């Protein structure tokens, strides 16, 4: 038995001969219906034969965007906070609710001592953070000072939603992400941060290990990828619809670490999903290059904006601090800056929305800090605090 996404045709409304859509994950419109079901191979074939069914494909595996580690911690300050102007900002993210969809959190870490943490496990492995990835990301967004070292971009955030959408080995599937986003929206998240990605290579590898020719395995994975993307877009439609009503959340995601510029300057690939989906703010990673900044060699291209992502100091699961690198580390910097802008807009007696906060992230991004400011790999540039 494996988990499948089943796509069903829209149901006509009563008394209407035209085909009309019903709500898909809260999106409305003439969209097909999506559902997840565990089926045997024979049941999947049987379901595909139903005239009301458009497609039956496996749920897409997901994985954390694994960071690059740096041995030990030598007491260095969090340089990224200076680069994005967080230390100089008059805002702290007070009154903003942030959701972190990741590997969970070490709720006992002193960095989160006075934060109201609402946890929900979608992985089946229970609360907590075996990987430490979610703890590090959360620390960058709203962590409190540790031993005199500031790590949090928005340390005034007092309520955070922690959705564990990746299990204790760092894996999951598309259903976990969809459920996590829906939960975060229902609980009033303003910002949703995700440092994870669809595992297309893993899906191809699984079928090739089962004896499929690589061409057929790739084709089958592409079909699953396409359907899972449509489902994710339907989920994003839900956030956009709520945003139009003064609610909703701004979704921010890491672009991915698959590029290899160190080996060859042309060996870079575009932002992966879910970062590449419509309405998601995708984030590239940058590091220090003498007095300037430059895109990290591993960072995927075609992101919307960039954030500090090399040698980032933040909370370590189990206590203390650690230094990691990756677009996973850049994403929470941008999420923290988004929280600052959310607060800043509200203090101007205006309604903060995903749309106007996204606009602020883009319009205030800077390119003049880069050795090569024209490069496309940094998006609109480095985000900047209000």
C-alpha positions in Angstrom: 0.0 0.0 0.0 1.2 3.5 -0.8 -0.2 6.9 -0.6 -1.8 8.3 -3.8 -3.2 11.7 -4.9 -6.5 11.1 -6.6 -7.8 13.9 -8.9 -11.5 14.0 -9.5 -13.5 16.1 -11.9 -15.4 19.1 -10.6 -18.9 18.3 -9.4 -21.7 20.3 -11.2 -23.8 22.4 -8.9 -27.4 21.3 -8.5 -29.6 22.8 -11.2 -26.6 23.8 -13.3 -25.9 21.8 -16.5 -22.4 23.4 -16.8 -19.4 21.9 -15.1 -18.6 24.0 -12.1 -15.9 23.5 -9.5 -16.3 22.8 -5.9 -13.8 24.0 -3.3 -10.4 22.4 -3.7 -8.4 22.8 -0.4 -10.4 26.0 0.2 -9.5 27.5 -3.2 -12.9 27.6 -4.9 -13.4 28.0 -8.6 -13.6 25.4 -11.3 -10.8 23.3 -10.1 -10.8 19.5 -9.8 -10.9 17.9 -6.4 -7.8 16.4 -4.8 -7.7 13.7 -2.1 -5.1 11.4 -0.6 -5.7 7.7 -0.2 -3.7 4.6 0.6 -4.1 2.1 -2.2 -2.6 -1.1 -3.4 -1.3 -1.1 -7.0 -4.5 -3.0 -8.1 -6.7 -0.5 -6.3 -4.9 2.4 -8.0 -5.6 0.9 -11.4 -9.2 0.3 -10.5 -9.6 3.9 -9.3 -8.0 5.2 -12.5 -10.8 3.5 -14.5 -13.5 5.5 -12.7 -15.0 8.0 -15.2 -15.0 10.7 -12.5 -11.3 10.4 -11.9 -8.8 12.4 -13.9 -5.6 11.0 -12.5 -4.2 8.7 -9.8 -0.5 9.3 -9.0 1.7 8.7 -6.0 2.1 11.5 -3.4 5.3 13.3 -4.0 8.1 12.5 -1.4 9.5 15.6 0.3 12.8 16.1 2.1 14.4 18.8 4.2 16.9 20.9 2.2 19.9 19.6 4.0 22.4 22.2 5.2 26.1 22.1 5.0 27.6 21.8 8.5 30.6 23.6 10.0 32.4 21.8 12.8 32.0 23.4 16.2 31.0 26.9 17.3 33.6 29.5 18.0 31.5 32.3 19.4 31.1 34.2 16.2 28.3 36.7 15.9 25.4 36.2 13.6 26.7 38.3 10.7 23.4 38.0 8.7 21.6 40.2 11.2 23.9 43.1 10.4 23.7 42.4 6.6 19.9 42.7 6.5 19.7 45.6 9.0 17.9 43.6 11.8 19.9 45.1 14.6 19.2 48.6 13.6 15.5 48.1 13.0 13.0 49.6 15.4 10.7 46.6 14.9 10.9 43.1 16.5 8.0 41.2 15.0 5.8 41.9 18.0 2.2 40.8 17.4 3.1 38.7 14.3 2.4 34.9 14.2 4.9 32.8 12.4 4.6 29.2 11.3 7.6 27.0 10.7 6.9 23.9 8.7 10.0 21.7 9.2 11.4 18.9 11.3 9.8 20.2 14.6 11.5 22.1 17.3 13.4 21.6 20.6 10.8 23.4 22.7 13.1 23.3 25.8 15.9 25.3 24.1 16.5 28.6 26.0 16.1 30.5 22.7 12.4 29.9 22.9 11.9 30.3 26.6 9.1 32.9 26.5 7.6 32.0 23.1 4.1 30.4 23.0 4.8 27.4 20.8 1.9 25.5 19.3 3.1 22.2 17.9 1.3 19.9 15.5 2.9 16.6 14.2 1.9 15.6 10.7 4.7 13.1 10.3 3.6 10.4 12.8 6.9 10.5 14.7 5.7 12.9 17.5 6.7 16.3 18.6 10.4 17.2 19.0 13.3 17.7 16.6 15.7 14.8 16.0 17.2 16.4 13.0 17.8 19.8 14.6 16.9 21.5 11.3 13.6 23.1 12.4 15.2 24.3 15.6 18.0 26.1 13.8 15.5 27.7 11.4 13.1 28.8 14.1 16.0 30.3 16.1 16.9 32.5 13.1 13.4 33.8 12.8 12.5 34.5 16.4 15.1 33.0 18.7 16.1 35.0 21.9 19.7 35.9 22.7 21.9 33.0 23.8 24.9 33.8 26.0 24.9 37.3 24.8 24.7 36.4 21.1 21.7 37.5 19.2 20.4 34.9 16.7 16.8 36.0 16.0 15.8 38.4 13.2 12.4 39.0 14.9 12.9 38.3 18.6 9.6 40.1 19.5 7.5 37.3 18.0 5.7 35.7 21.0 3.5 33.1 19.2 4.8 30.5 16.8 3.2 27.6 15.0 5.5 24.6 14.7 4.2 22.1 12.1 6.3 18.9 11.9 5.9 18.0 8.3 9.2 16.0 8.0 9.8 12.9 10.1 12.8 12.1 12.3 14.9 11.1 9.3 14.0 14.3 7.4 11.4 12.8 4.9 7.8 13.3 4.3 5.3 13.7 1.5 3.1 16.3 -0.2 0.1 15.6 2.0 2.1 16.6 5.1 2.9 20.0 3.5 -0.7 20.6 2.4 -2.0 19.7 5.8 0.6 21.8 7.5 -0.2 24.9 5.4 -4.0 24.5 6.0 -3.4 24.1 9.7 -1.2 27.2 9.8 -3.8 29.2 8.0 -6.6 28.0 10.3 -4.5 29.0 13.3 -3.9 32.5 12.1 -0.4 32.4 10.8 0.8 35.6 9.1 4.1 34.2 7.8 4.8 30.6 6.8 8.5 29.5 6.5 9.4 26.2 4.7 13.0 25.0 4.2 12.1 21.8 2.4 11.5 20.5 -1.1 9.8 17.9 -3.3 12.2 15.0 -3.7 11.9 14.3 -7.5 15.3 12.6 -7.7 14.3 10.3 -4.8 11.2 9.3 -6.6 13.1 8.4 -9.7 15.6 6.5 -7.7 12.9 4.5 -5.9 11.5 3.2 -9.2 14.8 2.5 -10.8 15.8 0.5 -7.7 12.6 -1.5 -8.3 13.9 -2.4 -11.8 12.3 0.3 -13.9 14.3 1.7 -16.9 15.5 5.2 -15.9 13.6 6.8 -18.8 10.3 5.2 -17.7 10.9 6.0 -14.0 11.6 9.6 -14.9 8.5 9.9 -17.0 6.4 8.4 -14.3 7.9 10.8 -11.7 7.2 13.7 -14.0 3.5 12.8 -14.1 3.4 12.6 -10.3 5.3 15.9 -10.1 2.8 17.6 -12.4 -0.2 16.5 -10.4 1.3 17.3 -7.1 2.2 20.7 -8.4 -1.4 21.4 -9.4 -2.5 20.3 -5.9 0.1 22.6 -4.3 -1.0 25.5 -6.5 -4.6 24.9 -5.4 -3.4 25.2 -1.8 -1.6 28.4 -2.6 -4.9 29.7 -4.1 -6.4 29.2 -0.7 -3.8 31.5 0.9 -4.4 34.1 -1.8 -8.2 34.0 -1.4 -7.8 34.5 2.4 -5.3 37.3 1.8 -7.9 39.2 -0.3 -10.1 39.2 2.7 -7.5 40.7 5.0 -6.2 37.4 6.2 -4.0 34.7 4.7 -0.3 34.2 5.1 2.8 35.0 3.2 4.6 31.7 2.2 8.4 31.8 2.1 10.5 28.8 0.9 14.1 27.9 0.4 15.2 27.7 -3.3 17.3 24.6 -2.8 20.9 23.6 -2.6 21.4 21.5 -5.8 23.6 24.0 -7.7 27.4 23.3 -8.0 29.0 26.5 -9.1 32.3 25.5 -7.4 32.6 22.7 -9.9 31.5 24.7 -13.0 30.0 28.2 -13.2 27.2 27.0 -15.4 26.2 24.1 -13.1 23.3 25.9 -11.4 19.6 24.9 -11.5 16.4 26.8 -10.9 14.5 27.0 -7.7 12.8 23.7 -6.8 9.3 23.2 -5.5 7.5 24.3 -3.4 9.7 27.5 -3.7 9.1 27.7 -7.4 5.3 27.6 -7.0 3.2 30.7 -7.8 2.9 33.3 -5.0 5.7 31.6 -2.9 8.6 33.9 -2.0 11.6 31.8 -3.0 14.9 32.5 -1.3 18.5 32.2 -2.5 21.5 32.0 -0.1 24.3 34.5 -0.1 27.6 34.6 1.8 30.4 37.0 2.5 33.0 37.7 -0.2 35.5 40.1 1.4 33.7 43.4 1.9 30.9 42.3 -0.5 28.4 39.6 -0.7 28.0 36.9 -3.4 25.6 34.1 -4.1 26.5 30.8 -2.4 27.8 28.1 -4.8 25.1 25.6 -3.8 22.2 28.1 -4.1 19.6 27.5 -6.8 18.9 30.3 -9.2 15.7 32.2 -10.2 14.7 33.1 -6.6 12.6 36.1 -5.8 15.0 37.5 -3.1 18.0 36.4 -1.2 19.1 36.1 2.4 22.2 35.3 4.4 22.8 31.6 4.1 26.5 30.8 4.7 28.0 30.2 8.2 24.7 31.0 10.0 24.7 30.8 13.8 21.5 29.7 15.4 20.0 27.3 18.0 21.1 23.7 18.2 18.7 21.0 19.2 19.8 19.8 22.7 21.1 23.2 23.7 23.7 25.7 22.6 24.4 27.1 19.2 25.7 25.7 15.9 26.8 27.0 12.5 25.1 25.8 9.3 24.9 26.9 5.6 22.2 26.5 3.1 19.2 28.1 1.5 17.5 26.5 4.5 19.3 29.1 6.6 18.5 32.0 4.2 14.8 31.3 4.2 14.2 32.0 7.9 16.1 35.3 7.6 13.6 36.4 5.0 10.7 35.1 7.1 12.0 37.2 10.0 12.3 40.3 7.9 8.7 39.7 6.7 7.6 39.6 10.3 9.3 43.0 10.9 7.6 44.5 7.8 4.2 43.0 9.0 4.6 44.9 12.3 5.8 48.0 10.6 2.8 48.2 8.2 0.4 47.7 11.1 2.0 50.5 13.1 1.2 52.8 10.2 -2.5 52.1 10.9 -2.7 50.0 7.7 -3.8 46.4 7.2 -0.8 44.2 6.8 -1.4 41.5 4.1 0.7 38.9 2.3 0.5 41.2 -0.8 1.9 44.4 0.7 4.5 42.6 2.9 5.7 40.7 -0.2 5.9 44.1 -2.0 8.0 45.5 0.8 10.4 42.6 0.7 10.9 43.1 -3.1 11.0 46.9 -3.2 13.5 47.3 -0.4 15.8 44.4 -1.5 19.4 45.7 -2.2 21.8 44.7 -5.0 24.5 47.3 -4.2 26.1 44.9 -1.6 27.2 42.4 -4.2 30.4 42.0 -6.0 28.4 41.1 -9.1 25.1 43.0 -8.6 23.7 42.1 -12.0 23.8 38.3 -11.5 20.3 36.8 -11.7 21.0 34.3 -8.9 20.2 36.7 -6.1 16.7 37.6 -7.3 15.8 41.2 -6.5 18.6 41.3 -4.0 19.2 41.0 -0.2 16.1 41.7 1.9 16.3 44.7 4.2 14.6 45.4 7.6 12.3 48.4 8.0 
